[in-house]
Amino acid sequence: MAAEAGQLQLNAFEPIILHSLSESITHLRAACLTLAERCVSGITANTEALRASVENSIGLVTALNPHIGYTAATDIAKEALATGRGVAELVLEKGLLPAETLTALLRPEVVAGSGQAMA
């Protein structure tokens, strides 16, 4: 609002704008510190629940797509969704990949793209 009342390029209200901006930054800083202290600090991951969630995710089939093919990956995804079984379990059951290869391909660092996948 203060910027609208300024004439031409001589804005007499610039100090008000800077003061309001400074106050807003101060409030934002205080809010971030409060959030960090009262909410974020002390959070720990439930590794067992997270691992189970990842292992039962149908999205894992995308990491296997280049190795088992689109059609097989689609069939696995549909069956996993319909039955509630895990992708890895179904791939092993159908004999699409050996267990060692499957384990290597589904390592979290490989799936996340930060590790080397098998050629």
C-alpha positions in Angstrom: 0.0 0.0 0.0 2.8 2.4 0.8 4.4 1.8 -2.6 1.1 2.9 -4.4 1.2 6.4 -2.9 4.8 7.1 -4.1 5.1 9.7 -7.0 7.3 9.0 -10.0 10.6 7.5 -9.0 10.8 9.5 -5.8 9.1 7.2 -3.3 8.8 9.0 0.1 7.3 5.8 1.5 10.3 3.6 1.0 11.3 3.8 4.7 7.8 2.4 5.6 8.2 -0.4 3.1 11.7 -1.3 4.5 10.4 -1.2 8.1 7.5 -3.5 7.3 9.8 -5.9 5.4 12.2 -5.9 8.3 9.4 -6.7 10.8 8.1 -9.5 8.5 11.5 -11.0 8.3 11.8 -10.8 12.1 8.5 -12.5 12.6 9.4 -15.2 10.1 12.7 -15.9 11.8 10.9 -16.2 15.2 8.4 -18.6 13.7 11.1 -20.8 12.2 13.0 -20.9 15.5 9.8 -21.8 17.4 9.0 -24.5 14.8 12.5 -26.0 15.0 12.5 -25.9 18.8 9.0 -27.2 19.5 8.3 -29.5 16.5 11.4 -30.5 14.5 13.9 -31.0 17.3 13.8 -34.5 18.6 12.0 -36.1 15.6 13.3 -39.6 15.0 12.4 -42.0 12.2 10.6 -45.2 12.8 12.9 -47.2 10.6 10.9 -50.5 10.8 7.6 -48.7 9.7 9.5 -46.8 7.0 11.2 -50.0 5.7 7.8 -51.8 5.6 6.2 -48.9 3.8 8.9 -48.8 1.1 9.0 -52.6 0.7 5.2 -52.7 0.1 5.2 -49.8 -2.3 4.0 -50.5 -5.8 6.3 -47.7 -7.0 9.3 -50.1 -6.6 8.2 -51.7 -9.9 9.5 -48.6 -11.8 13.0 -49.4 -10.7 12.6 -52.9 -12.1 11.1 -51.8 -15.4 14.4 -51.6 -17.4 15.3 -55.1 -16.1 12.0 -57.1 -16.4 10.3 -55.1 -19.2 7.2 -52.8 -19.2 4.7 -55.6 -19.6 6.0 -57.7 -16.8 6.3 -54.6 -14.6 2.8 -53.6 -15.3 1.5 -57.1 -14.5 3.5 -57.2 -11.2 2.1 -53.7 -10.3 -1.5 -54.8 -11.0 -1.1 -58.0 -9.0 0.5 -56.3 -6.1 -2.3 -53.8 -6.0 -5.0 -56.4 -6.2 -3.5 -58.8 -3.7 -1.6 -56.5 -1.3 1.6 -58.5 -1.7 5.0 -56.9 -2.2 6.6 -56.3 -5.5 9.8 -58.1 -4.6 7.8 -61.2 -3.4 5.9 -61.3 -6.7 9.1 -60.9 -8.8 10.8 -63.7 -7.0 7.7 -65.9 -7.2 7.4 -65.5 -10.9 11.2 -66.0 -11.4 11.7 -62.8 -13.2 15.0 -62.0 -11.5 17.4 -63.8 -9.2 17.2 -62.8 -5.5 20.7 -61.3 -5.5 19.9 -59.1 -8.5 16.5 -58.0 -7.1 18.1 -57.1 -3.8 20.8 -55.1 -5.5 18.3 -53.2 -7.7 15.9 -52.4 -4.8 18.6 -51.0 -2.5 17.3 -47.6 -1.3 20.3 -45.7 -2.7 19.9 -47.3 -6.1 16.1 -46.6 -6.2 16.7 -43.0 -5.0 19.3 -42.6 -7.8 22.3 -42.0 -5.7 23.9 -45.4 -6.1 25.1 -47.6 -9.0 22.5 -50.0 -10.4 23.5 -53.2 -12.0 24.1 -53.1 -15.8 
